[in-house]
Every structure is written in structure tokens, then in C-alpha cells.
Amino acid sequence: MNVATESYAPQGMDVAPDGSPVEVYARLPELGEGEIVASVLPASARVLELGCGAGRITRQLLRLGYRVTAVDESADMLAHVRDAETVLAQIEGLDLGRNFDAVLLASNLVNAEPPRRRAFLETCRRHADLVVVEGLPLAWSPADGETSFGGVLSRLHVVRVEGGVVHGEMEYEADGNTRRHAFAMHVFADEAELQAALSEAGLRLERRLDARWFVAVPGL
């Protein structure tokens, strides 16, 4: 989860501007995200990946033969990206002056607070007519829990749910370092609310790929 409100960085653990722990993101295992994205892309498509992090999905798309331009606001994150064009920039207001076959907006960025969400989606619309998005499931209701992935122990603590916004904290433990990453994410109650958010940026929901992934195209 990389929609942050506050963070606490221990010594020896690099942190992206949004509070995401770089080492943790570099260790995240691939979970078949590339195949999900590829299911709606033309062969050899030019893909603009917004908020690429340490390149987990970037690597998958490159292996599948896509040409990727990877954007992130963290130079430390981009240092982990190989064999793709990289752009160090914020998503908000980004205009590369060229179009792509598709834009990828993953990592629950669509669940940011409304002003940032709209800015993210407007950047998507500005660069392509096909947008592939990963977000939280509709009406997501989280519970405290603990998981282990890529050598990292992660603990989710939900502080409160208020006005459709989940406030909580992720705690990551790796190699003796502990990293706490507070977050606030807007959860869409239903498809109508999601469609309304997309409409603000001139997009509409074209189809769902699963509970988390969907495709958006220019609105009618």
C-alpha cells in the first residue's frame, strides 16, 4: 500500500517521498500482474507505467515483450528498474508530450484521496486511450493481520474507517529493521462510485479483469 499519510523511517532503510520503504518494494514477489495487464494489451505495446516503484511489474512486462516507460517520484525506487526508459517525476501534472498504447496505474493509486486520484487519472487520460488500473476491491473491509512475503514480515493495523476512507498502518520487518507506513485510502463502495470518479477525468469503466483490476477508456 503506497498511499501514505505519515511514515517513520529507521536508520538503514531508504524511503520514497510517499513513505514507501524502498527495500520492501524491491523484495516484493511477482504475483502474475504482468499476465493480467498483458491480457488487454496489443503485442509489443508501448506502456507508460505510473508509480512503477522498484519495477516488479515493469520486469514482467519487459519479459513479455512490451516497451515500458517507467515513472516514479523516487530515484531510489528507479535505481532498481532495468532495461526500461525511466522518468523521475510525480504523476500529478505529468505530460511527456507523447502518446502510448496503454497506461498502467497499479498499487492502489486509484484509491488515493479524491484530488490526487483525479490528478492521477487525468495523467492517464492525457497519455493513452487505454488505461489498466489496479485498485482495492469494491467495499473492501480490512482487518488486522500478518503476512510474510519476499523475506519481509508485514503487519496491517486498521486504525479506523471513516467516510469511506480506511486509515491504518503497515509495519514491515526485514533484516532487523522495522518500517511503519501510515496510510489513508478511499474505498469505492460500489461500481457507480468508481464510475463517477473515472468520469471526473474523462474516463469510463470498460470492463473488469478481476476483483482488483479493471480497464478504463475515454468516456462517451
N, C-alpha and C positions, 0 to 999 in steps of 0.2 A: 504494500500500500504506500503510494508516494504522494498523497495529498496531505501535506503536513501543515500543522499549525504551530508546533513548537518542537524543539529537539534538545537532546542532551548528549554531547559528544565526548566520549572518553579519550584519553591520550592514546595515540597509535591507531585510531580508526578515522579515515577520511570521510567527510560528509559533504554531500551535494548541497547546493543552495536551498533546496526544498526540504532538507533534513534527511534525505535518504542515505543510508550507510553504504558507501561505495563497495567495500569488501563483501558485504552481504549480497548485493546485487550481482557482483561478479561471480558469486558461487551458486546462484540460483540455477537449478537444473532445467534443462529443456523439457517441456511437457507437451510437445506436439503443436505448439502455437503456429509454427510455420506452415504446417499442413492445413490448418484451419484457414489461415489467410490465403494460402495458395489456391484453395478450393474455389475462390471467386476471382482470381487474377488471370489475365491472359498470359500466355507464355512469354518469358523474357521481359516482363513488365518493368517499367521504371517506377519504383516505390519510394515515396517520401515517408520516412518513419519519424514521427514526432514523439519526443521524450523517449529516446531509444535506451537510456540507461547504459548499462555495461555491454549491451549488444546481444543479449540472449536470443531475441527473436531475429535480430539482424543476421546472425550467423546462420540460422535455419533458412532464411530466405535466400541468402547468398548460395548456400549449398543446393538450393532448388533452382538456381539459375536466374534469379531476379537481380536487377541492378538497383541498389539501395543507396539513398541519400539519408544519412542518419543524423538527426538533430537532437541536441541536448544542451542544457544550460551549464552542465558540469564538465570541465576539462578533465577531471579525474575519471569520470564515467567514460568519456570518449576515448581516453587512453587505452581502454580495454577493447575498443572496436577495431577490427582488422578488415582490410580488403573492401571497404565501403567508403564512399565520399562522406566526410563528416562535416557538420556545421555546428559551431559553438554559438548558440543563441537561445533566447527564450522563445517559447511557442507563440506567446501573445504578440500580435502585430507582425509576425514574420512574413516577409514577402520576398521570395527568391527570384521573382521575375520570370518564372518558367512554370510550365505545367507538367504534371506527372500522370501516369496511367492510374495510379491509386495513391491514397494517403492512408497511413496506418496510425491510429490513435489507441494505444493499448494502456495497460497498467492502471485502469480505473480512472484515467484523467477526465473522462466524461462525467465523473461523479464529483468533480470539484465544485466549489461554491458557484452560484449562477453567473456572476460577472466573468470569472476566469473560464468557466465552462463555455460561455458564449464566445469568448475570445479564442479559445482553443478550436472550437467548431468553425468559426469564421476563417481561421487559418487553413483548416482542412478544405473548406469550400473554395478558398482562393486558389488552391493548387491542383485540384482534381475534381472530376465528376463522379468518382467512386471512392467512398470512404469506408474503411473497415475499422470497426470500433470494438474494444473490449471494455466492458463495464461490470458493475456489480449486478447480480440477478435482481429482477424486479421484486420489490417488497422485501429485500434482504433483511434478515433479522439475526444479527450476530450474537454469539455467546462466547464467554471467556473460554480459552483453550490453549493447548500447547502442541506444536508440531516440530519435526526435525526434517531439514532438507539441506542437501549440499554441505553437510558438516556444520550447519547453523541451527541452533535451537531457537525457535521463535515462540513468543507468548503473546496472545491477544488479550487485552483487558478493555472491556467496554465500560466507559465512564457513564454515559447517558445517551439516550435517543430523544431528540427534541426537534419538533417541527420538520420531521423527515430527514434530519441530519444526525448521523451517528458520530459521536465524539468518543475517542478511545486512544489507546496507546499500544504500539507494538514494541516489544522488548526482544532484542536479538542478542544472542550469546555465541561467541566464536573465539577460539584460541585465547581464552581467558579475558577477552574484552566483552563488555556489555554495552549495548547501544539502545537507547529508548527513543522512539519516534512517535510523537503525538500526531493525531490526525483528526480531521473532521470531513466527512464525506456525505454528500447529498444522495439519498437513495430514492430512486423513482418508484412511486407507489404502484404505477401501472403503465401500460403501453401508451395511454393517452398523455400522461405527463411527460414521458420520454419524447413522444412526437412533438409536443408543444415546445420542448427545449430545442429540438432539432430545427423546428420551424423558425426560431429566432435567428438562426444562422443561414436560412435559405435551404435547409435540407429536409428530407423526409425519410422515414424508415422504409427501406425497400424490402428487406427480409431478415429474419433471424437465422443464425447459424447454429446456435445452441443457447443455453440459458445466459451466457455471458457475452457472446459475440454476435454482432449484427452488422448489416451493410446499410449505409445511408447513401442517398443520391440526391441531386438537386430537386428542390420542391417544385410542385406544379404551379 
